[in-house]
């Protein structure tokens, strides 16, 4: 991938490639699978016993077809036309961060500009158990966008190039852009943000399905704590406009009522 991405993509048009975690990965952590999907690899194995970002991205990838089978590779990775891979565009994902929980008034509140949240789930520890002694929560929303290697290493670079992709904070190549809202102090009942977060990203020939967005609800002042709730989706599956996004705990079990209410737009 570092020496000639275009050659690997060409190889994967006619050969089946399986990528799997290294045997010395004793902590069962996962790499970011969208990097290898972007190289055309078909089978990306991960450690299912570890609910980390890699697992979350893999889960989001196959939610888009209802978990009913394979996902077709983007046309740019299947077509012999190299011009598709060399065409890159720059965009900005704008998210108006609001928060809402379904109630009997949902049909009315969906049309309101001012939206709040009710009854956020309690924070959980690393084992998924609710922390009962937490009476005050300072919630805020962190939005991160995960872009494959094309953000730093063009598909058209030759094998003789000495350029290498930059490292993201997670230690995996690719680009990570993150923004977050301000915290709402001592209010897990009805926090309101109404903030616009803008996240710039690069895209190759409209391959939005290999760019992933993660939204995490966190509590201010607890940097080591588990997120209160998370949501992850491929950018190509994220519907624009006002949307309710079903929230999950850190083991990807969906909360029964809690949702994140956002307005999304790509420029």
C-alpha positions in Angstrom: 0.0 0.0 0.0 2.9 2.4 0.7 4.8 1.5 -2.4 2.1 1.3 -5.1 -1.6 1.5 -4.2 -2.7 1.5 -7.8 -0.9 -1.8 -8.4 -2.6 -3.4 -5.5 -6.0 -2.2 -6.6 -5.4 -3.6 -10.1 -4.4 -6.9 -8.5 -7.6 -7.0 -6.5 -9.8 -6.6 -9.5 -9.1 -10.2 -10.5 -7.7 -11.9 -7.3 -9.3 -12.5 -3.9 -7.3 -11.0 -1.0 -7.8 -11.6 2.7 -6.4 -9.3 5.3 -6.2 -10.4 8.9 -4.7 -9.2 12.2 -1.1 -10.1 12.9 -0.7 -13.1 15.2 1.4 -11.0 17.7 -1.5 -8.6 18.3 -1.9 -10.1 21.7 -4.2 -7.4 23.0 -6.7 -8.3 20.2 -6.9 -4.7 19.0 -8.0 -4.0 15.5 -6.6 -2.1 12.6 -8.9 0.3 10.6 -10.5 -1.9 7.9 -11.6 0.9 5.6 -7.9 1.4 4.6 -7.9 -2.1 3.0 -11.3 -1.7 1.5 -10.0 1.4 -0.2 -7.2 -0.8 -1.7 -9.7 -3.2 -3.1 -9.3 -6.1 -0.7 -12.4 -8.2 -0.3 -12.1 -10.0 3.0 -11.0 -8.0 6.0 -10.9 -10.1 9.2 -11.1 -8.4 12.6 -11.1 -9.5 16.3 -14.7 -9.6 17.3 -13.9 -9.8 21.0 -12.7 -6.2 21.0 -15.2 -3.4 20.6 -12.8 -0.7 19.3 -12.9 1.7 16.4 -12.0 -0.9 13.9 -14.8 -3.1 15.0 -17.2 -0.2 14.9 -16.3 0.7 11.3 -16.7 -2.9 10.2 -20.1 -3.0 11.9 -21.1 0.2 10.2 -19.9 -1.0 6.8 -22.4 -3.9 6.7 -25.3 -2.2 8.3 -26.0 -0.3 5.1 -27.4 -3.5 3.4 -29.2 -4.8 6.5 -26.4 -7.3 7.1 -27.9 -9.5 4.3 -24.7 -10.2 2.2 -21.7 -8.7 0.5 -21.2 -5.0 -0.2 -20.3 -4.2 -3.8 -17.0 -2.3 -4.2 -17.2 1.2 -5.6 -17.0 1.5 -9.3 -13.6 3.3 -9.2 -12.1 0.2 -7.6 -13.7 -2.2 -10.1 -13.2 -0.3 -13.3 -9.9 -0.5 -15.3 -10.2 3.2 -16.0 -7.4 4.8 -14.0 -8.8 8.3 -14.4 -11.5 7.5 -11.9 -8.9 6.9 -9.2 -6.9 10.1 -10.0 -10.0 12.3 -9.7 -10.1 13.8 -6.2 -12.5 16.3 -4.8 -12.5 18.3 -1.5 -15.6 18.6 0.6 -16.8 19.8 4.0 -19.2 17.9 6.2 -21.3 20.4 8.2 -23.2 19.0 11.2 -25.6 21.0 13.3 -25.4 19.1 16.6 -28.6 18.8 18.5 -29.8 16.1 20.9 -33.2 14.5 21.2 -34.8 11.4 22.7 -38.0 9.9 21.3 -41.2 10.7 23.3 -44.9 10.7 22.5 -44.3 14.3 21.1 -41.9 13.1 18.4 -44.2 13.9 15.5 -44.3 17.6 16.6 -40.7 18.0 17.8 -39.3 16.7 14.5 -40.3 20.0 12.9 -38.9 22.3 15.5 -35.6 24.2 15.2 -34.8 24.1 18.9 -34.3 20.4 20.0 -33.2 18.9 23.3 -32.5 15.6 24.9 -34.3 13.8 27.7 -33.1 11.0 29.9 -29.7 10.3 28.6 -28.4 6.9 29.5 -26.2 6.6 32.5 -22.4 6.4 31.9 -21.0 2.9 31.7 -17.7 1.4 32.7 -15.4 -0.7 30.5 -17.5 -3.8 31.3 -20.7 -2.2 30.1 -22.2 -1.8 33.6 -24.0 1.4 34.5 -22.2 3.7 37.0 -24.8 4.4 39.6 -23.0 7.0 41.6 -22.8 9.5 38.8 -25.5 12.0 39.6 -24.1 14.8 37.3 -23.1 14.5 33.7 -21.7 17.3 31.5 -22.5 15.9 28.0 -20.9 17.0 24.7 -20.8 15.5 21.3 -17.5 14.7 19.5 -17.7 14.1 15.7 -14.7 12.4 13.9 -14.4 11.6 10.3 -12.0 8.8 9.2 -10.7 9.0 5.6 -8.5 6.2 4.0 -5.0 6.7 2.8 -5.8 8.7 -0.3 -5.8 11.8 1.8 -2.0 11.7 2.0 -0.9 9.1 -0.6 -2.4 9.6 -4.1 -3.4 6.5 -5.9 -1.3 7.6 -8.8 2.0 7.7 -7.1 4.6 5.4 -8.5 6.4 2.6 -6.6 9.6 4.6 -6.7 8.1 7.4 -4.7 9.5 7.9 -1.3 6.3 9.5 0.0 4.6 7.7 2.9 1.2 8.4 4.4 1.0 10.4 7.6 0.0 8.7 10.9 -3.2 9.5 12.6 -3.3 9.7 16.4 -4.6 6.1 16.5 -1.3 4.9 15.0 -2.9 3.9 11.6 -2.3 5.6 8.3 -5.1 7.6 7.0 -6.6 10.9 7.9 -8.6 11.7 11.1 -10.5 15.0 11.5 -12.3 15.6 14.8 -14.5 18.4 16.2 -16.6 18.6 19.3 -19.3 20.8 20.8 -19.2 22.6 24.1 -20.3 20.8 27.2 -23.7 21.4 28.8 -23.0 21.5 32.5 -24.9 19.2 34.9 -27.7 18.4 32.5 -28.3 14.9 31.2 -32.0 15.6 31.1 -32.4 18.1 28.3 -29.0 19.3 26.9 -29.1 21.6 23.9 -26.1 22.5 21.7 -27.3 24.0 18.4 -23.7 24.2 17.2 -22.4 23.8 13.6 -19.3 21.5 13.3 -17.5 21.6 9.9 -15.2 18.7 9.0 -13.1 19.0 5.8 -12.2 15.8 3.9 -10.9 14.5 0.5 -12.7 12.0 -1.6 -11.6 9.9 -4.6 -14.3 9.8 -7.4 -17.2 9.9 -5.0 -16.2 6.9 -2.8 -18.1 8.2 0.1 -19.0 4.7 1.3 -15.3 4.2 2.5 -15.3 7.4 4.6 -16.7 6.8 8.1 -18.2 9.3 10.6 -18.3 8.5 14.3 -20.4 10.6 16.8 -19.6 10.1 20.4 -21.5 11.5 23.4 -19.0 12.1 26.2 -19.0 13.7 29.6 -16.7 16.7 30.1 -13.9 16.2 32.6 -13.8 12.4 32.3 -11.2 11.8 29.6 -10.6 8.2 30.5 -14.3 7.2 30.8 -16.2 5.2 28.2 -18.5 7.3 25.9 -22.1 7.6 27.1 -23.3 6.7 23.6 -21.9 6.3 20.1 -23.0 6.2 16.5 -20.9 5.2 13.4 -21.9 5.2 9.8 -20.3 5.4 6.3 -20.6 8.9 4.8 -22.3 7.5 1.7 -25.1 6.1 4.0 -25.6 9.2 6.0 -28.8 10.9 4.8 -28.6 14.7 4.5 -31.0 17.1 6.3 -32.6 16.6 9.7 -32.1 13.0 10.9 -32.5 11.0 14.1 -29.5 8.7 14.5 -30.0 5.7 16.7 -27.5 5.6 19.6 -25.6 2.6 20.8 -23.5 1.8 23.9 -19.8 1.0 23.5 -20.6 -2.7 22.7 -22.9 -1.5 19.9 -26.2 -2.5 21.6 -28.8 0.0 20.5 -30.5 2.1 23.2 -34.3 1.7 23.0 -35.3 5.3 22.9 -32.2 7.6 22.8 -31.3 9.2 19.5 -29.0 12.0 18.3 -30.9 14.6 16.3 -28.6 16.3 13.7 -28.8 18.2 10.5 -26.2 17.2 8.0 -25.0 18.7 4.8 -22.0 18.1 2.4 -20.5 21.1 0.5 
